[in-house]
Amino acid sequence: MTNTLLIVFVKNKTLGTVKTRLAKTIGDLAAFEVYNQLLKITEQVVNTVNCDKRIYFSNSVDENTWSNHFKTIQNGKDLGERMLNAFKEGFKAGYNRIILIGSDLPDISKTHIIQGFEALKTNDAVFGPAQDGGYYLVGLSKLIPEIFKNKPWSQPSLLKETLNELTRNNNSFSTLETLNDIDTYDDLIASHFYKNNKLLQEKIQQLHD
């Protein structure tokens, strides 16, 4: 066991339940294919980071993926409660720097995660800002329950309101590079992930047709 923990939130790969905002434009099958590829990118990056890891599935543990990792299920009525409970479990287990990421970010890298852990050596919290106003990474060196409660999830003011609250409560924080996660069709076609992947473009075109 190390003193650092990386938590990864993943959705179970069930048609019609992943990338639902994207699916409204390109259909469930094409959105499912996009999520599969984003998941592969996430797993490849996670496997390069030297720390303990826990994979939190949305509904049920998938025994056929994320082999050799600790796997469990997210617990809570909304995203904030699920993240809070995951951090609680991590700190209770003895970790003193914990980072949580999702699985829909094509540009996530080992460097972002390492920089996050480094920031937590001197800060209470660290965030990886997303271009839509949310965040793709959150890390804590101590439990701060307030940042997960009564927040505008999936709204453009999420990170700003969270950082304002930390400032009011005299909690120190740092931010990483801003990245674009893939939630909508505009996000997808603007990404290098899509532009540089001819096979994905062709497959989405076939599935969308």
Secondary structure, DSSP 8 states (H G I E B T S, - for coil): --SEEEEEEE----TTSSSHHHHHHH-HHHHHHHHHHHHHHHHHHHTTS-SEEEEEESSS--TTSSTTSEEEE--SSSHHHHHHHHHHHHHHTT-SEEEEE-S--TT--HHHHHHHHHHTTT-SEEEEEBTTSSEEEEEESS--GGGGSS--TTSTTHHHHHHHHHHHTT--EEE---B----SHHHHHHSHHHHT-HHHHHHHHHHH-
